[in-house]
């Protein structure tokens, strides 16, 4: 969601802050701002819209301060306008905030009664007033923050700048991620490692409840009682630097085309092709013999990866699976049996609802396993078992390569669980491992369909609605295909289990309505073809995505057909995902939407 950057430097801070904010654009935002100390006085520049608007303002009205904080805002409370843009400033205190203060109305009313005057409509401004209130009582800045924070209900990552303190930024975290970076005579603060990557490769992550004082001389951590804490710094990998488009028009299409490579890298850490076995990382002890249920929890595209994994765990490991959206799971009265396995899937490892669900399950005696793309994320650090995906930084808001790397990891986990439980023999495991090893080649073939998909996209772009249908693991793919289309084209799209058409959705079929039919030549193929013909009979335009076997069996009436190579059932979802991604991407190009930063969306949802 919102992006935070802070610099305590030796040269003007505005330029490195602006550069770091550019690296946070993928998080989604609608306004931006920077505050520095100019001759000891707080000075701000804020602008609505893209960072180029803030850059233009800085060109006309430059900031020379050596210390500063910056922010990209994704509006939650208050319209996206300059008045509501961060940083907020109150009586010599400037603050930037990622999160939601749930009791802001009560605090606002209390502060107003005490004489505070509010200049914005945001929940964040109450934080600045609370801290200012403590400063007026004679508190030092760190004590003012420490006293104010317990009044806040909700999630937050905060950075404060204080008038008259030209060598101090204070940060604090509860729920939303925050990191600090170490330089030579300079120190930094940011929402994630990607923001700090051009500035430093040594960072520490704040844990929940941490308060941090950042000066040019060093970084000090405290808890809510003011007691010193130790947080070990870590060296970030070079992959955090790799956020260039590499000659592609958009990050999304670059990331689509990276999939054969990054899925291959992910699989390489889990499969032994020569031995025909799944191998877990050295620090992972997978023992699922004594469990009787797996629960999978995630949000968005990661949830659809979990839906597909449910089929795999049931088929290959003989394990019943319960799956839920994280924002619902954490509020259910789930009866847990101690010692069962709970799996949490998140690209960023910072998804607020998924993290809260993880803590909920852990407190009830569940073994916690996470599948994450950021191995030093909060979800990873909170898990007993971590299975990393190796997708590399994913900048496009619409997830592509992270999704298929999640699927690759979950497929390996399901097969490994099957062997561990004795459901699969070694002879059963060998062809499954070979199938996984061949996925990058199948993906390369799928990408060769792009010219034909580009032509289809021109016709789909004229539609207001679209449907996606499938059976088995192709049903979650239908949900994912619909999500991709609606995310970046703003075309209303829905995914359904093909067998549910006659239970309501068929009422939506009308002449020329695009209906994407995902139907590999598996045991559900004939049933899915019957559903496709029901659409054709009502003059819908069907786009059949199938394999060579399916194409040989399908009747020719489909409006368009995309044919993939034949492949084992286990790996079909990983490969069939690519045409769906390309279809959404090229339709968005035709419509001229902002592919990498679609309206109203954020890459990492760090608030509830």
Residue pairs with C-beta under 8 A, 6 or more apart in sequence:
1 27
1 28
1 74
1 98
1 99
1 176
1 602
1 604
1 605
1 606
1 607
2 27
2 29
2 71
2 72
2 73
2 74
2 86
2 96
2 97
2 98
2 99
2 191
3 21
3 24
3 25
3 27
3 29
3 71
3 72
3 98
3 190
3 191
3 195
4 69
4 70
4 71
4 96
4 97
4 98
4 157
4 158
4 159
4 178
4 189
4 190
4 191
4 195
5 17
5 20
5 21
5 24
5 69
5 70
5 71
5 188
5 189
5 190
5 191
5 195
6 17
6 68
6 69
6 70
6 159
6 161
6 169
6 171
6 188
6 189
6 190
6 214
7 13
7 16
7 17
7 20
7 67
7 68
7 69
7 186
7 188
7 189
7 199
8 66
8 67
8 167
8 168
8 169
8 186
8 187
8 188
8 214
8 215
8 216
9 16
9 66
9 67
9 186
9 216
10 66
10 185
10 186
10 216
11 66
12 63
12 64
12 65
12 66
13 36
13 63
13 65
13 66
13 67
13 68
14 34
14 36
14 45
14 58
14 62
14 63
14 64
14 65
14 68
16 198
16 199
17 34
17 68
17 69
17 70
18 34
18 51
18 54
18 55
18 58
18 70
19 198
20 70
20 188
20 190
20 195
20 196
20 198
20 199
21 32
21 34
21 51
21 54
21 70
21 71
21 72
21 195
22 51
23 194
23 195
23 197
23 198
23 243
24 72
24 190
24 191
24 192
24 194
24 195
25 50
25 51
25 72
25 597
26 243
26 251
26 395
26 396
26 397
26 596
26 597
26 603
27 72
27 74
27 191
27 602
27 603
27 604
28 74
28 397
28 597
28 600
28 601
28 602
28 603
29 72
29 73
29 74
29 602
30 48
30 49
30 73
30 74
30 75
30 80
31 46
31 47
31 48
31 49
31 72
31 73
31 75
31 80
31 81
31 82
31 84
31 85
31 86
32 46
32 47
32 50
32 51
32 53
32 54
32 70
32 71
32 72
32 73
32 85
33 44
33 45
33 46
33 47
33 54
33 70
33 71
33 73
33 85
33 86
33 87
33 96
34 44
34 45
34 46
34 54
34 58
34 63
34 68
34 69
34 70
34 71
34 87
35 42
35 43
35 44
35 68
35 69
35 70
35 87
35 89
35 94
35 96
35 161
36 42
36 43
36 63
36 64
36 65
36 66
36 67
36 68
36 161
37 43
37 65
37 66
37 67
37 68
37 161
37 163
37 165
37 166
38 63
38 64
38 65
40 163
40 164
40 166
41 163
42 89
42 92
42 94
42 161
42 163
43 63
43 65
44 87
44 89
44 94
45 54
45 57
45 58
45 61
45 63
46 54
46 57
46 82
46 85
46 86
46 87
47 53
47 54
47 56
47 57
47 82
47 85
48 80
48 81
48 82
48 85
51 72
65 166
66 166
67 161
67 166
67 167
67 168
67 169
68 161
69 87
69 94
69 96
69 159
69 160
69 161
69 169
69 189
70 87
70 96
71 85
71 86
71 87
71 96
71 97
73 80
73 84
73 85
73 86
74 602
75 84
76 100
76 123
76 607
77 100
77 104
77 121
77 122
77 123
77 124
78 84
78 120
78 121
78 122
78 123
79 121
83 119
83 120
83 121
84 120
84 121
84 122
86 95
86 96
86 97
86 124
87 94
87 95
87 96
87 161
88 94
88 95
88 96
88 119
88 120
88 122
88 124
88 125
88 127
88 128
89 95
89 128
90 116
90 125
90 128
90 129
90 132
91 132
91 135
91 136
92 132
92 135
92 162
92 163
92 164
93 128
93 131
93 132
93 135
93 160
93 161
93 162
93 163
94 128
94 160
94 161
94 162
95 124
95 127
95 128
95 131
95 158
95 159
95 160
95 161
96 124
96 158
96 159
97 123
97 124
97 127
97 156
97 157
97 158
98 156
98 157
98 176
98 178
98 191
98 606
98 607
99 154
99 155
99 156
99 157
99 174
99 175
99 176
99 606
99 607
100 123
100 154
100 155
100 156
100 607
100 608
101 107
101 123
101 124
101 126
101 127
101 152
101 153
101 154
101 156
102 153
102 154
103 152
103 153
103 154
104 123
104 126
107 126
107 130
107 151
107 152
108 118
108 125
108 126
111 118
111 126
111 129
111 130
111 133
112 118
114 133
116 129
116 133
118 125
118 129
119 125
123 154
127 148
127 152
127 156
127 158
130 148
130 151
130 152
131 141
131 144
131 145
131 148
131 160
132 144
133 148
134 143
134 144
134 145
134 147
134 148
135 141
135 144
135 162
139 147
141 160
141 162
141 165
141 168
141 170
142 170
142 211
142 213
142 222
142 226
143 226
145 158
145 160
145 170
145 172
145 211
146 211
146 222
146 224
146 226
149 172
149 174
149 211
149 224
150 224
152 174
154 175
155 174
155 175
155 176
155 352
155 606
155 607
155 608
156 172
156 173
156 174
156 175
156 176
157 171
157 172
157 173
157 174
157 175
157 176
157 177
157 178
157 191
157 206
157 606
158 170
158 171
158 172
158 173
158 178
159 169
159 170
159 171
159 178
159 189
160 169
160 170
160 171
161 169
162 168
162 170
167 215
167 216
167 217
168 213
168 214
168 215
169 187
169 189
169 213
169 214
170 211
170 212
170 213
170 214
171 178
171 180
171 189
171 206
171 211
171 212
171 214
172 178
172 206
172 210
172 211
172 212
173 206
173 207
173 208
173 209
173 210
174 208
174 209
175 208
175 352
175 355
175 606
175 607
176 350
176 352
176 606
176 607
177 191
177 192
177 205
177 206
177 350
177 377
177 378
177 606
178 189
178 190
178 191
178 205
178 206
178 212
179 189
179 190
179 191
179 192
179 193
179 196
179 203
179 204
179 205
179 206
180 187
180 188
180 189
180 190
180 203
180 204
180 206
180 212
180 214
180 219
181 187
181 188
181 189
181 190
181 196
181 199
181 200
181 202
181 203
182 188
182 200
182 202
182 203
182 204
182 219
182 233
183 199
183 200
185 216
186 199
186 216
187 214
187 215
187 216
187 218
187 219
188 196
188 199
188 200
188 214
189 212
189 214
190 196
192 348
192 350
192 374
192 604
193 203
193 236
193 240
193 374
193 376
194 240
194 243
194 393
196 203
196 236
197 236
197 240
197 241
197 243
198 241
201 235
201 236
202 233
202 234
202 235
202 236
203 233
203 234
203 236
204 219
204 221
204 231
204 232
204 233
204 234
205 231
205 234
205 376
205 378
205 381
206 212
206 221
206 231
207 231
207 381
209 223
209 224
210 221
210 222
210 223
210 229
210 231
211 221
211 222
211 223
211 224
212 219
212 220
212 221
212 222
213 219
213 220
213 222
220 228
221 228
221 229
221 230
221 231
222 228
222 229
223 229
234 376
236 376
239 392
239 393
240 393
242 392
242 393
243 251
243 393
243 395
245 251
245 254
246 254
248 254
248 257
249 589
250 396
250 585
250 595
250 596
251 395
251 396
251 596
252 396
252 398
252 400
252 488
252 581
252 585
252 595
252 596
253 585
253 595
255 394
255 395
255 396
255 400
255 401
256 400
256 401
256 447
256 578
256 581
256 582
256 585
257 447
258 391
258 392
258 401
259 400
259 401
259 404
259 443
259 447
259 578
260 440
260 441
260 443
260 444
260 447
261 440
262 390
262 391
262 392
262 401
262 405
263 401
263 404
263 405
263 408
263 439
263 440
263 443
263 574
264 439
264 440
265 390
266 389
266 390
266 391
266 405
266 408
266 409
267 408
267 412
267 436
267 437
267 439
267 440
269 281
269 388
269 390
270 278
270 279
270 280
270 387
270 408
270 409
270 412
270 413
270 416
271 277
271 278
271 279
271 412
271 433
271 436
271 437
272 278
272 279
272 433
273 433
273 434
273 437
276 426
276 429
276 430
276 433
276 434
277 419
277 426
277 429
277 430
277 433
278 412
278 415
278 416
278 419
278 429
278 433
280 286
280 387
280 416
281 387
284 385
284 386
284 387
285 385
286 385
286 413
286 416
286 417
286 420
287 420
288 294
288 317
288 319
288 341
288 417
288 420
288 421
289 420
289 421
289 422
290 339
291 319
291 339
291 340
291 341
291 367
292 319
292 320
292 337
292 340
293 319
293 320
293 321
293 322
293 337
293 340
293 341
294 313
294 319
294 320
294 321
294 322
294 340
294 341
294 342
294 343
295 321
295 322
295 323
295 324
295 329
295 334
295 340
295 341
295 342
295 343
295 361
295 366
296 306
296 309
296 310
296 321
296 322
296 323
296 324
296 342
296 343
296 344
296 345
297 306
297 323
297 324
297 325
297 326
297 329
297 342
297 343
297 344
297 345
297 354
297 357
297 358
297 361
298 305
298 306
298 325
298 326
298 344
298 345
298 346
298 351
298 354
299 325
299 326
299 327
299 346
299 351
299 353
299 354
299 605
300 399
300 483
300 605
301 347
301 399
301 402
301 403
301 480
301 483
302 345
302 346
302 347
302 351
302 354
302 399
302 402
302 403
302 406
303 323
303 325
303 326
303 345
304 403
304 476
304 477
304 479
304 480
304 483
305 345
305 403
305 406
305 407
305 410
305 476
306 323
306 343
306 345
306 410
307 323
307 475
307 476
307 479
308 407
308 410
308 473
308 476
308 477
308 573
309 321
309 343
309 407
309 410
309 411
309 413
309 414
310 321
310 323
311 472
311 473
312 410
312 411
312 414
312 415
312 473
312 570
313 319
313 321
313 414
313 417
314 320
314 321
315 414
316 414
316 415
316 417
316 418
316 423
316 424
316 432
316 570
317 414
317 415
317 417
317 418
317 420
317 421
317 423
317 424
318 418
318 421
318 423
319 417
319 421
324 332
325 353
326 344
326 351
326 353
326 354
326 356
326 357
327 353
327 608
329 357
329 360
330 353
330 356
330 357
330 360
334 364
336 361
336 364
336 365
336 366
338 364
338 365
338 366
339 365
339 366
339 367
340 366
340 367
341 366
341 367
341 369
342 358
342 361
342 362
342 366
342 367
342 368
342 369
343 369
343 370
343 371
343 410
343 413
344 354
344 357
344 358
344 361
344 368
344 369
344 370
344 371
344 379
344 383
345 354
345 370
345 371
345 372
345 406
345 410
346 354
346 355
346 370
346 371
346 372
346 373
346 377
346 379
347 372
347 373
347 374
347 389
347 391
347 394
347 399
347 402
347 406
347 604
348 372
348 373
348 374
348 377
348 603
348 604
348 606
349 370
349 372
349 373
349 374
349 375
349 377
349 378
349 379
349 380
350 374
350 377
350 378
350 379
350 604
350 606
351 379
351 604
351 605
351 606
352 605
352 606
352 607
352 608
353 605
353 608
354 379
355 378
355 379
355 382
356 608
358 368
358 370
358 379
358 382
358 383
359 382
361 368
362 368
362 382
367 384
367 385
368 382
368 383
368 384
368 385
369 383
369 384
369 385
369 386
369 387
369 413
370 379
370 380
370 382
370 383
370 385
370 386
370 387
371 387
371 388
371 389
371 406
371 409
371 410
371 413
372 379
372 380
372 386
372 387
372 388
372 389
373 388
373 389
373 390
373 391
373 392
373 394
373 402
373 405
373 406
374 380
375 386
375 388
380 386
380 388
387 409
387 413
388 409
389 402
389 405
389 406
389 408
389 409
390 405
391 401
391 402
391 405
392 401
394 400
394 401
394 402
394 603
395 596
395 603
396 595
396 596
396 603
397 487
397 488
397 596
397 597
397 598
397 601
397 602
397 603
398 484
398 487
398 488
398 581
398 584
398 595
398 598
400 577
400 581
403 480
403 577
404 443
404 574
404 577
404 578
407 573
407 574
407 577
408 436
408 439
408 574
411 436
411 570
411 571
411 574
412 436
415 424
415 429
415 432
415 433
415 436
415 570
418 424
418 428
418 429
419 426
419 429
424 432
431 568
432 568
432 570
435 567
435 568
435 570
435 571
436 570
436 571
438 567
438 571
439 571
439 574
439 575
442 564
442 565
442 567
442 571
442 574
442 575
443 574
443 575
443 578
445 564
445 565
445 575
446 564
446 575
446 576
446 578
446 579
447 578
447 582
449 562
449 564
449 579
449 582
450 582
450 586
452 560
452 562
453 562
453 579
453 582
453 583
453 586
454 582
454 586
456 543
456 560
456 583
456 586
457 583
457 585
457 586
457 587
457 589
457 590
458 590
459 514
459 541
460 466
460 491
460 514
460 583
460 587
461 489
461 491
461 587
461 590
461 591
463 491
463 512
463 513
463 514
464 491
464 492
465 491
465 492
465 493
465 494
465 508
465 513
465 514
466 482
466 485
466 491
466 492
466 493
466 494
466 513
466 514
466 515
466 516
467 482
467 493
467 494
467 495
467 496
467 505
467 508
467 509
467 513
467 514
467 515
467 516
467 535
467 540
468 477
468 478
468 479
468 481
468 482
468 485
468 493
468 494
468 495
468 496
468 515
468 516
468 518
468 580
469 475
469 478
469 495
469 496
469 497
469 498
469 501
469 515
469 516
469 517
469 518
469 528
469 531
469 532
470 477
470 478
470 495
470 497
470 498
470 517
470 518
470 519
470 528
471 497
471 498
471 499
471 519
471 524
471 527
471 528
472 522
472 523
472 524
473 569
473 572
473 573
474 498
474 518
474 519
474 520
474 524
474 528
474 572
474 573
474 576
475 495
475 496
475 497
475 498
476 573
477 518
477 573
477 576
477 577
477 580
478 495
478 496
478 497
478 498
478 516
478 518
479 495
480 495
480 577
480 580
481 493
481 495
481 516
481 518
481 580
481 583
481 584
482 493
482 494
482 495
483 493
483 495
484 580
484 581
484 583
484 584
485 491
485 493
485 583
485 584
485 587
486 492
486 493
487 584
487 598
487 601
488 584
488 585
488 588
488 593
488 595
488 598
489 584
489 587
489 588
489 591
489 593
490 591
490 593
490 598
490 599
491 587
491 591
494 505
496 505
498 517
498 524
498 527
498 528
498 531
498 532
499 527
499 531
501 531
501 534
501 535
502 534
506 534
506 535
506 538
509 515
509 534
509 535
509 538
509 539
509 540
510 538
510 539
510 540
511 538
511 539
511 540
512 539
512 540
512 541
513 540
513 541
514 540
514 541
514 543
515 532
515 535
515 540
515 541
515 542
515 543
516 542
516 543
516 545
516 580
516 583
517 528
517 531
517 532
517 535
517 542
517 543
517 544
517 545
517 558
518 545
518 576
518 580
519 525
519 528
519 529
519 532
519 544
519 545
519 546
519 550
519 554
520 546
520 547
520 549
520 550
520 564
520 567
520 569
520 572
520 576
521 546
521 547
521 548
521 549
521 550
521 552
521 553
521 566
522 569
522 572
525 546
525 549
525 550
525 553
526 553
529 553
529 554
529 555
532 542
532 544
532 558
533 555
533 557
535 542
536 542
536 557
536 558
541 559
541 560
542 557
542 558
542 559
542 560
543 558
543 559
543 560
543 561
543 562
543 583
544 550
544 554
544 558
544 560
544 561
544 562
545 561
545 562
545 564
545 576
545 579
545 580
546 554
546 561
546 562
546 563
546 564
547 563
547 564
547 565
547 566
547 567
547 572
548 563
548 564
548 565
548 566
549 566
550 563
551 561
551 563
554 561
562 579
564 575
564 576
564 579
567 575
585 595
588 595
589 595
593 599
